[in-house]
Amino acid sequence: MRAPPRLYALVAAAVLSVAGTALVPATASAASGPATTASAASAPAVTVPNAAPPKLRASGNKLVDENGATRRLLGVNRSGGEFMCVQGRGIFDGPVDDAAVKAIADWKVNAVRIPLNEECWLGLSHINTAYGGANYIAAVKALVARLEARGITPVVELHWSHGRYTGGDSHCADTEYATCQKPMPDAQYTPAFWTSVAQTFKGDQAVVFDLFNEPFPDRATSDLTAAWTCWRDGGSCPGIDFQVAGMQTLLNAVRATGARNLVLIPGVAYSNDLRQWLTYKPNDPAGNLAAAWHTYNFNTCSSESCFNEQLAPVIARVPFVAGEIGENTCSHGYVDRVMAWLDAKGASYLGWTWNTWDCSSGPSLISDYNGTPTNYGVGLRDHLKGMQ
């Protein structure tokens, strides 16, 4: 899912129907809560008597913990870290203190996905130093610690990246900066981003790495073989203006640090198409990969027949995490169906998103950071609580 900068909020509805993935109204996010400052974000996590989150690893097509017990990731996304910093408005959108994390935990969530911005993490020169580099990293580490203190698995994920892109489904063709979703990671900065992230968290195998939000090299070329080859191998890809870092390159960057953390790798078509994921699966010397999938009611693959045809073969072979599930109906009929199907397969899922935007153009699970659900959020909240 993409959280467009304020400049693009006016065209969000038009882009939504073309791109096939949910948008976030940045104008709404500005009013949703105070930006987290670096000093507040870097405060020590509050310790509470929750069990530590598991050190996850892939075992066949399941996720297991250090004791070999099967685990699933069931939770939410916490958007903000991908766009607030590059817009010069803070680090997170709304509070991420212990009270805010407790509100998430109260939904019986066991995983939270944290979208990030590579330019902010790396502290590039055009990023306000208050929101980039060491301050940004400290804020992310503090949020990770707060989540873990509540027994919640943190999933750190690259959402916005560098590289000017002017091809199909371009969302910010006028700039190379990480102010929108790009079709693929860039060779210039993304390997360095993942090297740094992996070095930061390699001593904590409870942290999960999600390599890239929603690849769409298939929108840059009509040649699906070329798109999947680009996805895995990167380089000079048809229709993409910058040098691409493929999933193998990023995985190599992670493993070269010694990090053995679980790594999630998404498909193409905004992570909605996994039909050739097994064919092009990167080689992992640590053997600790899971497939990542995103689904919304307006995506191409949004029916049980499609799930059975396209997803079931992947789920049969590797652990499967639906990193984003959602709908723009301000109700929960679609996610109810998705959760039921994934439950039957023993797969994982995380709802988009724990932010106080609009349930249709967001879509947002909550109306306040105390955890009051929207009509859409009621579905996920009640389902997770009912599973306990």
Order of alpha helices (4+ residues) and beta strands (2+ residues): alpha-alpha-alpha-beta-beta-beta-beta-alpha-beta-alpha-alpha-beta-alpha-beta-alpha-alpha-beta-alpha-beta-alpha-beta-alpha-beta-alpha
